[in-house]
């Protein structure tokens, strides 16, 4: 079964990119992250490499993405509250934080 690209929405909040997996039956953002970020960059007309990125998966859990323009790394925040995930992202209180991103 060949599933289509991920269904997602996104918003830029200050210096943070937030992505929501809409879970509409196609590929998950987790499994299509590079394509999702490339689409966001094309739509916004700029690169998000090095930006702090929050991602809510299809189970409603917020984690962090690190994007270098080609590959994505997932850093678990495991927060169900967007506010708490955002605070942790900005404070860098997650394992694997990269100081240059802040």
C-alpha positions in Angstrom: 0.0 0.0 0.0 1.5 3.3 -1.1 0.3 6.0 1.3 0.3 9.7 0.3 2.3 12.5 1.9 1.5 13.5 5.4 -1.5 15.7 6.3 -0.3 18.5 8.6 -0.8 22.1 9.7 1.9 24.5 10.9 2.4 27.9 12.4 5.4 30.1 13.0 5.2 31.5 16.5 8.1 34.0 16.9 11.3 32.1 16.3 9.6 28.7 16.7 8.0 26.5 14.1 5.1 24.3 15.3 3.8 21.4 13.3 0.6 19.4 13.9 0.0 15.9 12.5 -3.6 15.9 11.4 -3.8 12.1 11.3 -6.1 11.9 8.3 -5.0 8.4 7.3 -2.0 9.2 5.1 1.6 9.0 6.1 2.4 10.4 9.5 4.6 13.5 9.9 7.0 11.2 11.7 7.4 9.1 8.6 7.5 12.0 6.2 9.3 14.7 8.2 11.8 15.7 5.6 9.1 16.2 3.0 6.9 18.1 5.5 9.7 20.5 6.4 10.6 21.0 2.7 7.0 21.9 2.0 6.9 24.4 4.9 10.1 26.0 3.7 8.7 26.3 0.2 5.4 27.8 1.4 7.2 30.3 3.7 10.0 31.1 1.3 12.7 30.6 3.8 14.8 27.9 5.5 13.9 26.5 9.0 17.2 24.7 9.4 18.5 25.5 12.9 15.1 26.8 14.1 13.5 25.4 17.2 10.7 23.1 15.9 7.9 21.6 18.0 5.9 18.7 16.5 2.7 17.2 17.8 2.4 13.6 16.6 -0.7 11.7 15.7 -1.1 10.6 19.4 -1.2 14.2 20.6 2.4 14.2 22.1 4.7 17.1 21.5 8.4 16.5 20.7 11.2 18.5 19.2 12.6 18.2 15.7 16.1 19.3 14.7 16.3 20.0 11.0 19.6 20.7 9.2 18.0 21.3 5.8 18.3 17.7 4.7 17.8 15.3 7.7 15.6 15.4 10.7 16.4 14.3 14.2 13.7 13.6 16.8 14.3 14.7 20.4 11.7 13.5 22.9 9.9 16.0 25.0 6.9 13.7 25.5 4.6 16.5 26.6 0.9 16.4 26.0 0.6 20.1 26.9 1.7 22.5 24.1 2.5 25.2 26.7 4.8 22.9 28.6 6.5 21.6 25.4 7.0 25.2 24.3 8.6 26.1 27.7 10.9 23.1 27.6 11.9 23.9 24.1 12.8 27.5 24.9 14.6 26.6 28.1 16.5 23.8 26.4 15.5 21.4 29.2 15.5 18.4 26.9 18.2 15.8 26.3 20.1 16.4 23.1 19.6 20.2 23.1 21.8 22.0 20.7 22.8 25.5 22.1 23.2 27.0 18.6 19.5 26.6 18.0 18.5 29.0 20.7 
